[in-house]
Amino acid sequence: RRNTDGAMASAQRFRFDVLARAVEGVQERTVCGAVVTIGSIAVIAMLVLVEINSFLTLTAVHHIGVDDGVKPFGRSGRGGDWTIPDRTPVHLYMTFAHVKCELLNLEIDAARGSSFEPINSVVFREPTPAELSWVVGTADAENAAPVVDPAEACTLDGQLTIAKVSANFRVEVDVPNTAGAGDNARAAVPALPMAFTSYAHQLAAMERRKAINISHRVHALHFGERALRDTVAPLDGVVNAPASAGQQHYLMKVIPTIVERRRAVSTNQYSLAEHFIPYTAVAFAPGRAAAAIGVFFFYDFFPVMIQVVERRPSLAQFLVSICAIVGGVFAVSSIIDGIIFRGAKVLSTKSD
């Protein structure tokens, strides 16, 4: 009686064993099972490699907050609070193909109420042949000489330090008023009153301004330090060659950004819109013979800040993913093998 009760209790306990084991004598190995096993191992190896690559690859996580200029946002790479600075360096690197450096002037207009005086560290110099390679027809087929004379062109390269307010900086072309056209106009009207003489000088200045070619290329323009070397700003490499004189406007919406990798880097992202105003459509400025001609950069800072933190999955997540891959593939492969095996058995029974 006791033996019977013990056997029944043991049988009841075995019902909870979901890992049923096959007896060695009743196991059957088939070619189909071997093929499914090899395929499963190949799938597991491929998925594990993908998971390892994902584990080793940094993923950018974006956070957004308000940039009030005082309150710290986020944490720096060294563990301290990080505050966005209220001044931003702007790297400007551009080339004019048909305007001499002596005729160019860089002006910075800060917004009203800003106590910070912008710092201009931009250098005007003659461009190298490589910096003029974008000009159409720069190489003469017969003489293999540059069509554009570097002495007649100009490259601006340097840095501006500006306050984080809505403002603009511009590169104007200073047209001399002592050109031959003005002298001819003055000589042609020696007996006219002063008002008519001034009007004749304005007409002569207009004709000189119409002949200005502001074709240019912006090699690089970015606000703050580049967070990554391969980062391309919207204005990098932009070429504009207007058919007539006028004002080229670039409108930029700047968003302060912190990129945390090995260290925290303060940089800025910006969107770009541009349009060209022909000289004939530019209104005369008060007290000047004609409106300015050149390239204008308008910028406006958003009162928000984006924090980009580069992270990788934790080791626990990686191990869980590996276990899920191995268990899931073997579970699916056993189902597939069982379906094929039972189907083969049914077909063989019907054929018999």
Stockholm file with secondary structure:
# STOCKHOLM 1.0

chainA/1-352         RRNTDGAMASAQRFRFDVLARAVEGVQERTVCGAVVTIGSIAVIAMLVLVEINSFLTLTAVHHIGVDDGVKPFGRSGRGGDWTIPDRTPVHLYMTFAHVKCELLNLEIDAARGSSFEPINSVVFREPTPAELSWVVGTADAENAAPVVDPAEACTLDGQLTIAKVSANFRVEVDVPNTAGAGDNARAAVPALPMAFTSYAHQLAAMERRKAINISHRVHALHFGERALRDTVAPLDGVVNAPASAGQQHYLMKVIPTIVERRRAVSTNQYSLAEHFIPYTAVAFAPGRAAAAIGVFFFYDFFPVMIQVVERRPSLAQFLVSICAIVGGVFAVSSIIDGIIFRGAKVLSTKSD
#=GR chainA/1-352 SS CHHHHHHHHHHHHHTTCCSCCCCGGGCCCCHHHHHHHHHHHHHHHHHHHHHHHHHHSCEEEEEEEECCSSSCCSBCTTSSBCCCCSEEEEEEEEEESSSCGGGEEEEEECCTTCCCCCEEEEEEECCCGGGGTTSTTCBCTTTCCBSSCGGGCEEEEEEEEEESSSEEEEEEECCCSCSHHHHHHHHHCTTSCHHHHHHHHHHHHHHHHHTCCCCEEEEEEEEBCCSSTTCCCTTTTEEECCSSCEEEEEEEEEEEEEEESSSEEEEEEEEEEEEEEEGGGSCCCTTSSSCCCEEEEEEEECSEEEEEEEECCCHHHHHHHHHHHHHHHHHHHHHHHHHHHHHHHHHHHHHC
#=GC SS_cons         CHHHHHHHHHHHHHTTCCSCCCCGGGCCCCHHHHHHHHHHHHHHHHHHHHHHHHHHSCEEEEEEEECCSSSCCSBCTTSSBCCCCSEEEEEEEEEESSSCGGGEEEEEECCTTCCCCCEEEEEEECCCGGGGTTSTTCBCTTTCCBSSCGGGCEEEEEEEEEESSSEEEEEEECCCSCSHHHHHHHHHCTTSCHHHHHHHHHHHHHHHHHTCCCCEEEEEEEEBCCSSTTCCCTTTTEEECCSSCEEEEEEEEEEEEEEESSSEEEEEEEEEEEEEEEGGGSCCCTTSSSCCCEEEEEEEECSEEEEEEEECCCHHHHHHHHHHHHHHHHHHHHHHHHHHHHHHHHHHHHHC
//
